[in-house]
Amino acid sequence: MTPTTIAIGSDHAGFELKEHLKRFLEAQGHPLEDCGTVNTQPVDYPDVAWKVAEAVAGGRCQVGILVCGTGLGMSITANKVPGIRAALCHDSYTARLAREHNDANVLAIGGRITGTGLVEEIATIFLTTPFAGERHARRVAKIMEGETQRST
């Protein structure tokens, strides 16, 4: 697997799974930017999601990974940042299609609903699956175009 620079973050509900995932990704040789949180004390997930999404949108990191209780709040928040296509993935199939069809650049995971073995599989597939382009490129371009047209 080619090393990918990853911005990673979690709220308190996703902290333990994030820490597991960090060890797994570092062992694979991926450089990480940990955007928080640093423990299981309650934090507001939007604060972390903004940091990860901005690191990706700004080009400091190639992709982002967000972990909260369900992954829902993180994915909703990250998708508010222009240039971000965050995908909530529950299994290897959704991770593969998020990359192939949607060129997703942020992976959101539910820390309370995803086990360690499965999160390793999801992250690996997300990081190694290329964007299919072709008909999907036209659709992703429409998403990005709509993002700027509807931001008023």
Secondary structure by P-SEA (a helix, b strand, c coil): cccccccccccccaaaaaaaaaaaaaaaccccccccccccccccaaaaaaaaaaaaaaccccbbbbbcccaaaaaaaaaacccccccccccaaaaaaaaacccccbbbbccccccaaaaaaaaaaaaccccccaaaaaaaaaaaaaaaaacc
